[in-house]
Amino acid sequence: MKTLEITRLELVGFGKFRERTIDLTSGLNLIEGPNEAGKSTIQSFITGMFYGFFQPGTKRRSYTPHRDKYRPWDQGSYRGVLVCKNEERSWRIERCFDKDNETVNVYDDQTGDDLTLDFPYNPVTRQPQVGEKLLGLSKTAFNNTANIAQMTCASVSREADFSAEVNDKLLSVMKTADASLSLSAVIHELDSRIEQIGSPKKSKTPYGQACQLKKELEEELEESGKNQKDYQQLCTQIDRLAEQTAQLQKEKELLETQIRQSAAKELGDIPLEVANDGDVTALAGFMSTGKGDILGIAMGTSEAVGYVNDEGNVLGWINELAFAPVDLSPAAMQDEWSGDFGVGCKYFSQDAVIKLAPAAGIELDPELSPAEKLKVVQGLANEGHEGALDIFRSIGVYLAHTLVLYSSFYEIETLLVLGRVASGVGGDLVISECNRVLAEEHPELDAQINVTLPGEMMRRVGQSVAAASLPEA
């Protein structure tokens, strides 16, 4: 056992002392003072810091009278600090003796690292055995050898625990020639370590926690194996579907080519080209005005949007805004095909006319097709039916506010509206109402965008004329 040297005592609250620090030097230190100066208190403080005030040799935690004897006179916190060292390390022992907060912690005095778990655990006191490890002595042996209190020398030989410990040491010397080896201490140490390790059934011990973690990891491993198998199957399925999609795409392109060639042949070898109706709407506007930055909206079965830039070119993407949200109201219409709410195709197509008909007091025959229902409402509008006229005015209001959104993504100088919904007096009302709202509520857009509607013939067949002018792909 290496020499242990006590270097500092900090009596934070102990007996008569409050916030008293005593620094000790190497070698012999003498503490003197008159009666009742606190010399015995300091001696008991050292014992308490190493061992606490637990009654040794009991199976249940109990205390010696010193615990109450040295309770601070000022009723403040009952604790202290002891710093000690040997050739290898310096320890800082912090112990609280308060009944409701009885703790002991050991730190490396140089680095501040917490070393408490390095000390063996006593299941009776439920605290680490600090003195036993640092001094190599039990509390009984310490108090009868290195720490003999006043008027206790005569009682040393009568302490049963100390006598048993001395006898055990002598037995060890006889059998092993090593007085430092105590058989009972070894057994006690092994029992203590076994208790610390625990068992599989004690879930709060290291052994029990390790067993529980092992069980959980085994379950996760089993589940992971199942997931890995599912993942591999899914990857295989994705690869197979990708191959099928690629093959179907080739077949589709071949079929489209055959359809165009067949249709062109039946029409007398007239060139046939398939294009997005929104793009040809914008192209029709360019053909009509000779100006670019045109957004074309075709209001028909759905909403089709196309755009021609300032050079008069159709861009390389599809401006499909039919499913772009234009109404964020929770009560907005839901598109039955996409499942989305408030999308453009429900506000700029024949669906918008049909949706508004009941509110306008118009009852439509459910047996009619959507296109036939549109014709009924347009016929009423042409006859001056106020409810039918309000339907097309409402679509104009929708269009004005939606242009605010569309202008965030497109440089728009001209908006051209085509399609069957724009036919007749209803189309004129859509444009006039749109221009009114822009002028009143969005004057900056009103000054920038020319909202226009071509003549009746162009409204109906303008897309076809523009499509016929597209170059071959």
N, C-alpha and C positions, 0 to 999 in steps of 0.2 A: 504493500500500500504506500503510495507516494505521500510525502508530507503535505498537509493541507494547512494553509495560512489564512486566517481571518484578517481582512484589510479594512473593513468598514462596518459599522453598526448604525442603522438609521431607525431610531425609536420614534416612528411617526405618531403612534398613540399606544403607550404601554405603561401601565401603572401610573406613577407620578409624572412620567415624562411625556412631553408633547413636542414633536418636531425637534428631537435631539439627535445630533449626528456625532459619532465618535470614530475618528480615523485612527487606525492602528498601524504600527510600523513593523518591519521584519525583526525577529528576535523576541525578547521578553518585553511585555507591556504590563505595567503595574497600574491598576486603578485603585486609588485610595480616596478616603473621605470619612467624615464622622458618621456616627450611627444615624440610620434613617436617611443617609444621603442617596441611597439607591444602588449600592454595590450588588446586593443580592438580586435586585430587580434586573440588573444588566446580565447577571449570570443566568437567571431564569429565561431572560429574553433569548440568549444564545441557544439554550436547550429548546425553547419553543420554536425558534426559527428553523432548526434542523429537524425536529421530530413532532412539533405540535404539542398539545397538552392531552394526548390520548393515553388512556390507561393501557399499559402493555400487557400482553398475554391473555387478552379476553377475546371471546368469540363474537361479542357484539360491541359496537362502538360506544365507548364511555370515556369520561374525562377525569383527570386528576383535579384536586382542589385548586391548583395553580391557575386554572383557566379563569375562574371567578376572582381569584386573589389579585390578578394583575390586570383586571379590566380597568380601562382608563378612568382616573378620578373625575375627569371633566365630562364623562359620558360621551366623548366623541368617538371617532373611528378607532377600531382596535386592530392595529396592524403594524408591520415593520418591514425592514429590508436588511439583509445580511449579504455582504460581498466577501467571497473567499477565492483562493486560487492555489494551484500547484504549478509545477514546472511546465505543464502543457496548456492549461486553460484557466480562465477566470469566470466564476459563476456569480450570478446575481439572483438571490432567493427573495421572492416577494410573497409574504404570507399575510392573509387576513384572518383574524381570530373571531370575527363577529359571528354570532350563532346563525344568523340568517344568510350570511354570505361567506362561509368558511372555505377559503381557497388557498392554494399554494401554486406558484408558477416559478419556473427556473429559466433564466435567460443567459446567453453568453454576454458577459459584461462588456466585451470589446465590440462585438458585431450586432448585438441586440437580437440574435436568433433565438427563437423559443425552443428550449431543450427539455421541456417538461416531459414529453413522451419518451425521452431516453431513460427515465427513471422507472423502476418496477412499481407496479400498482398494488396497493394493499386493499383487498376487498373488504376488510373489516372497517378501516378508517375511511375507505373510499377516496384515498389520496395517494399521490406518489411518495415513495419512500426515499426522501431526500437524504436524511442523515445516514441511513443504512448504507447507501451507495457511496456517498462522498467520504464518510468516516470509516466505513467498514465495520461499524459497531452497531449493535442494537441500542435502543434507548437505555435499557437497564445497564448494559455494559458501559456505555458512555457516562452515565451518572455515577458509576462506581469506580471509574478509573480516571478518565480525563477531566471529569467535571464533578468533583466532590464538593457538595454544598456544606455550609457551616453546620457543625454539630451533627454530621451524619456519618463520620468515619467509623464509629462503633457499630453501626447497623449494616455495614457493607456485607459482612459475611453471613448475615441473617436473611438476606434477600434470596428467596427461593429461585427466582428466575435467573439471577446472576450466578448462583451456585450451579444451577443446571447448565448454564452456558459455559462456565469454567470447566465443569466435568466433561462436557462435550468436547471442548478444546483439548483437554488432556487425553481423551480417548483418541482424538484425531492424531495427536502427536505420537501416541504409542503405536498406532497402526500405519501411519503414513510419514512420520517424522516431519510433518508440516503443520504447524500450529494455526496457519491461516485457513486450513480446510476444516469446516464444520459439517459433519454429516447431517445433522438435523437442519442446519442452515441450507445445505444443498437440497434436501428434501423439501423444505419450506419454499425455497426458491423455485424448484420445479413445479410444486403445486401452484405457486403464484403465477408462474408463466402459463401453466395449463389453464388456469382460471381466466387469465387475460385473453388467451387464444379463443376459449369458449368451445362450442360444439355446434353441429349443424342445426340443432333445434333451437339454439339461442340466437335469434335473428339480429340482436344488437351487438353481438360479439364479432370480432374480425372473421372467425371461422364461419359463423352463421351467415354473415354478410357475403363472404366469398362464395358460399354454397348457393345462396339465393341469386347472386350475380351469374354464377355458372349456369344455373337453371334457366335464367332469362336469356343468356347468350345462346344456349342450346336451342331454345324455342325460336329466337330470332334467326339462328342459323338454318333451322328447319324451314322457317317461313321464307328466308332468303333463297333457299334452294328452289322452293316452289315458284317464287317470283322470277328467278333467273330462267326457269323453264318457260314460264308464261312470256317473259320478255323475248326469249329466242324465238318462240312460236310467232309472237307478234311481228318481230323483225322479218321473219320469213314471209308472213302474210303481206306485210307492207311491200316487200320487194316484188312479190308475185302480183299484187294489185298495181304496182307501178308499171310493171311490164305489160299488164293487160291494158292499162290506161294508154300507154304509148302506142300499143298495137291498135286500140280502138281509135285513137286520134289519127293514125295513118289511114285507117279504113274510112274515117269520117271525111278527111281531106280528099281522098280518092273519090268518095261518093259525091261530095260537093262538086268536084270537077266534072264528074260524069253528068250530074244534074244540069250544070250550066251548059255543058256541051250539047246535051240532049234538048234543053229548052231553046238554046240558040238555033239548033238545027230545025226544030219545029217552027220557029218564028221566021225561018228563011235565012238562016246563017247570020242573024243579027247579033252583034257582040253583047254578052251578058256579064254583068259584074254585080257582086253582092257587097253591100256597104251598110254601115250603121246609119239608121234613118236620122239620128241627131246630126251626124256629120254632113249629110247631104242637105239638111235644113240650113246649117250654117253656110254651106257652099252655095245654096240657092240665094241666100242673102248677099253674098259676095258678088254673085252673078248679077243681082238686081241693082246693087249700089256701086259696085266697083271699089268698095272700101273694105279694109280688113278689120281685125279685132271684133269679130262678130260672134255672138253667142246665139245659136239657133235652138229653139225649143219646139219640138213637135208634140202637140197635145192630141193624142189619139187613144188607142187601146191602153197605152201606158204613157209615161213621160220619156221622151228621148231628147238628149242634149248633145250638141256638137259645137265645135269651136274652130274658127279659122283665124289664124294670126294676122299680124299687120302686113304680111307679104302675100296673103291669100292662100296659105297652105293649110291643108288639113293635117293636124299633128298625128304623131305615131302612137297615140293611145286612145282608148275608148272613153269618152266623157260620159260615162253612164251614171247619171245623177238620179235615176228613178228611185234608188234605194238610199239616197242621202237624206238624213232627217231635216225637215224644215219646220216641224211643229214639235216642241218639247213638252207639250201639255200631257199630263198623265191620262187624259181622256181622249187623246188623239187616236185616229183610226189605225187599226192594225192591218198590215198587208198580209193577206192569206197565203201568199206564196213564200215570202221571205220570213214572215213572223215578226217583222220590225214594225215599230209604231211611228206615226207621224212622218212617213217618207214621202218624197215628192210625187211619186206616181199616184198617190191618193188625193192630190190637190191640183194636179195639172194633167188630167186625163178625163175620159168619160166617166170614171169612177167618182170624180169630184162632183160632176153634174148629178149623177144618180144619188150620191150621198145627201146632197142638199135638197133634193126634190121634196121629201116629206116636210121639211121645215118651210118650204115655199108653198105648201098646200097642194102639192101635185102628187097624185096617186098613180103609180105606174103599174102596168100589168106585169105580174111576176113571171108570166110565161114568155115575155119578150126577151130577146138577147140584149146585152149591154149596148150594142150599137143601135138597136131599134129603140131602146129607151132614150138614148141621146137624141135621136131624131124627133121623138115625141116632144121633148123639152125644147129643142130648137124650133120646132114648129110653133109651139105656144109663144116662144119669145118673138118670133117673126110676126105673130098676131097681136103682140103688145101685152101679153099676160105679165102682170107686174111681178108675180112670184118667180116666173121663169127668168125675167130680166134681172132680178136680184141675185139669182144663182150665178150668172156670168159676171155681175158686178163683184160678187164675193171672190170669185176666182181672180179677178183683177187685183183686189186687195192682197190676196195671197201672194200674187206674183210680185207686187211692189216690195213687200217686206222680204221676200226670198231673194230678190236681186241684191239686197244688202249683204246677204251671205255669199252669193255667187261672186260678187265683185271682189271678195276677199281673195279669191283664187284665180280670177281671170281679169285681164285688162279688157274691159268691155266698152266699146263706143257705140255699138248697135246691137239691139236685141230684136231678133226676127222670130215671130211666132207663126207656126204653121200647124197643120193637122186638122182633123175633122171637127174637133171641139171649137176651133177658131172660125168655123164656117158661119156665114150669116151674120145677123145682127148681134148674136151673142159674142162673136169674136171682136166686133167693134167695141162692145161694152167692156170686154176684158182689157183692151188696150187703153181706152179712155179712162177707166177707173184706176188702172195702174199708173198712168201719167199723173192723175190728180193726186194720188197718195204720195208719189215721189215728190211732187212740187210742194206739197204741204208739210210732209214729215221728213223727207230726205232731199233737200234742195241741192246738195252737192252732187248727188247721183243724178238728179233730174237734169242738171247742167251738163253732165258727162255722158249720159246714156240716151241714145235715141231709140225709144221703144216703138217698133213699127210692125205693121201688118200689111202684107201685099194684097193685091186685088183678089177677088173671089176665086178666079181660075187658078191663080198661083197658089192660093191657100190649099187647094185640093190636089193639084198635080205638080206643085213646085218641086217637091222632093224627087219625083220621077224625072223631071227635066234635069235637075242638078245631078242625079245619079247617072244619067245617060252621058254626062260630060266627064265623068271620072275616067282617068287613064287606066289601061289594063294593068293588072297586078303582075 
